[in-house]
């Protein structure tokens, strides 16, 4: 009985440790909608907290795709949209501080995505 209790305790401790790991917290930190002004228009990027993102200009869908977070790096893969580069991957370093989300290019062949993500901070919306 004591052995079983210790095993259950150890399992709970491991689950708690994983759930509070920096990578898990970072992925959760990207859940929500962030906005910026590009070319005098409001743009938003919304993250579902799992793997999907959507970029809109005003209410118009510009890019929809998937993302993958590994520590402070994020990979974007466009799937569809008016300015999407289907199946291309862009890798960035990201930082969320004081409700401001910033991206720094690591590797990306899509110039428009780089300019859009890195030209100014993205602010968390309420």
Secondary structure, DSSP 8 states (H G I E B T S, - for coil): -HHHHHHHHHHHHHHHHHHTSHHHHHHHHT-EEEEEEETTEEEEEEE-SSSEEEEEETTEEEEEEEEEEETTEEEEEEEESTT--TT-EEEEEEEEETTEEEEEEEE-S-HHHHHHHHSS-EEE--
